[in-house]
Amino acid sequence: MAYELYYWDGIPGRGEFIRLALEEAGAKYLDVVRTSHGMSAMMEYMRGKHGYLGSPFAPPFLKDGEIIVSHVANILQYLGPKLNLVPQDEKCRIFAHGLQLTIADFVTEVHDTHHPISTDDYYEDQKEEAKARSRSFLKNRVPKFMGYFDRIIASNPANSGHVMGDALSYVDLSLFQISEGLVYAFPRAMKTFDSSYPLVARLRDMVRDRPNIDAYLKSDRRLAFNKSGIFRHYPELDQDPA
């Protein structure tokens, strides 16, 4: 039975972290909202029409038989052992989940660069606040998070270039998406990304060259970054490296 992924159509967004894991594993899945009647099917779950345990707050969520799993980190924690994208021992799995939650924190901060006041208002209504938020984000938050992940890769006892162990994990795939998104949103500021965070950059390139990921990136299943997603390119929010 194929997994069913529910996420908004037309944007990579948070759903892309799940797609990357499914694509890398060669898992059968249906991107439901990209099919006819998919949006109405997703809204039925969000409106509670499938019962107490089938009522996610928001996408992405994953359906695996009778099980509904919501939130990116929670979905990846669930899929990781099934798709062989996380070490089997409990200590490593818990650590991987913590790393993915840290990525979730960072994704929220990325989103807040263009919507620092309210998600209900247009970007144009909070542009000046977005400029201030982006300056701080690029100066302080990117180095804090990306520097952390560079150190994590460096401290991996396996010395494999991966975040943990000697094999690819779902955290590696998520760092690939983060790296790609930052370059799209802030091309000027990210000119020094590879030299500032060389291990994250090397990991990004390793992921991009994996056969299943390479095929996915060249397919029409891969949605391009755009101004409706989390990573948005507004030239006025970008800046030259410090």
N, C-alpha and C positions, 0 to 999 in steps of 0.2 A: 504494500500500500504506500502511495506517495505521501510525503509530508505536504501540508497545506500552509503556505505563508500568506499572511494577511498584512498588507501595508498599502499606503496611498499610492496610486498610480502616478507615473510621470516624474517622480523624484527618487533619487537613491536613498537619501535620508538615513534613518536608523535601520531601516529594513536591509540596507546593503551589507551591514555586518553579518546578518544571517545568510544572505545570498552567497557571500563569499565562502562561508563554511560549507554550505550545501554543495556549491559548485566544486570546491576543492575535493570534497569527498566523493564526487560523482553520484550524489544521492538523488533519487527521484523526488521532485517536488513540483508543486503547482503554485505559481504566483497568482493567487486567486483574483485579486482586483484587476489584473490585466486581462481577465477573461470577461465575456459577456455576463452581465448580472453579478459580477464579482463585488462591486461596491455595495449593492444591496445586501449581499450575503454577509459582508463584513459588518455592516451596520446592524444586522440582526443580532450578531454576537454582542456588540457594544451596547445594544438596547436591552440586553438581558433576556432575549427570546429563547436562549438555549439553556436556561437554568442557572442556578447559583454558581456552579463551578465552571460555567462557560460564559462568564461575563467580564471580559477584560475591560479596563478603563480606556485604553487607547492602543492602536497598533504601534509597533509590530507585535503580532502574536502568532503562534504556531499551533497547528492542529496535528496531532499524531494519534490517529484512531479516536478514542474517546477523551484523550487528554488535551487540554488547552493550556499553553504556556505563554505568559506575557513577559514583556521587558527584555531588552537585548541581553543583558548579562545573565538573566535567568534562563532564557532560551539557549544560550551558548553553553551554560553549565549543564543543561539537560542533554543537549546534542553532543557535547564534547566526547563523552565515553562511547556513545553510539557510533560516532563518525571517526573514532580514533584520532581525535584532535586535542587530546589532553592526556597526560600520563595517568595511569590507572590507580596509582596509590593516592590515598585520601589527602595526605599532606600537600602533595603537588596540586591536586584538584582544587583544594580550598585556596591555595595561593593563586592559582590561575583565575579563580573567580574574583578574588580581591583585586587582581590586576585589571580585570575587565570592568569592575566597578569604578576603578580609578579612571579608565578610559571613558566610562559613562559620565563621570564628573567633568572631564575635559570637553566632551561633546557638548555638554550644557553650556560651558563657558564659550565655546565657539559660537553656538547659537546666539548667546547674549551679546556678541559683538555687533550684531545688526538689529537686535531687538532687546536692548538693555532695560527698557522701561516696562514694556508690556507686549506680550505675544498677540494681543487682540488689536493693537494699533499697527498701522502701516509703518514700514521703515522710514518713509519720508517724514512721518510725524515725530520721529525721535533721532533724526540724523545727527544733530550736534552731540547728543548724548552717546550715540554710536561711535562717533569719532573719538571721543574721550575714552570710551570703553576699549576700543580697538587699540589705541596707543598703549594703554596699560596691559592689555592682553599680550601684545607682541613684545613688549619690553620685559614683562615679568612672568606671565603665565606660561607662554610657550617654552621659555627656557626651564622653568620649574618642572613642567610635566615631561617634556622631551629629554631633558637632562636626566631625569629620574629613570626613564626607560633605557636610555643609553647606559646608565650605570647597572641596571638590572641585567642587560644583555652581557655586559662586561664581566659581571660577577657570576654568571652561570657556570657552575663547575664543569659542565660538559664542553665548554669553550666551542660551541657549535655555531654561534652566530644567531641562534634562536633565543627567545625569551627564557625558555626553560627546557631542560633535557637536551637530547640530541636529535629531536624531530620537530616538525612543524606543529604548532598549536593554534587554536582559534584566536589566542591573543596576538600571535604573529600576524594573522590575517587582518585583525582589527587595526593593528599599528600600520599596516600597509594602507588601509583606507584613510586613516588619520593623516598619514604623510601625503598621500595624493590630494586629499581635500585641502590641506593647508597651502600647498603649492597653487592650487586652483584659486583659492580665495585671496591669498596674499602673495602673488608672484614676486613682487619687489622685495618684500620682507624675507621671503624664503630663499633668496638667491644664495645665502650662506648656509642653508639647511644641511647640506651634505657634509660640509666641513665642521659645522657646529655639533652635529649629532651623527657622527660617521657610522656608528653601529646600527642605529635605527635606519639610516639611509641604505646601508648594506643589506639589512633585513628586508627593506622595501623592495630592493632589486631582486633578491632571492625569491620573494613571493611572486613578483611579477613574472619571473621566468619559469615558474612551475607550469607544466603542460596544461593542467586543467584550468588554472587561472589565466594563462595566456589565451587559451581558446575562449574562455568566458569573456575576457576583455575585448576580444575581437568580434563577439557576437552581438546581436541586437537585444539580448537579455540584459546586457550591461547598460544601465541608464547613465547618461552624462550628468555631471554636476550642472546645476542651474540655479537661478535666483528664486526658486521655490523651496530649496532644500536647506540643510543645516549649513553647509559650506557655500557661501555666496560671495561672488566677486563684485565688490563695489570699489572702484578705483580710489575714491576719496577716503576709504578706510585703510588702504594699503600705505606702506611707507618704506623708505630705504632702510636697510639693516643699520642698527646702531653702531 
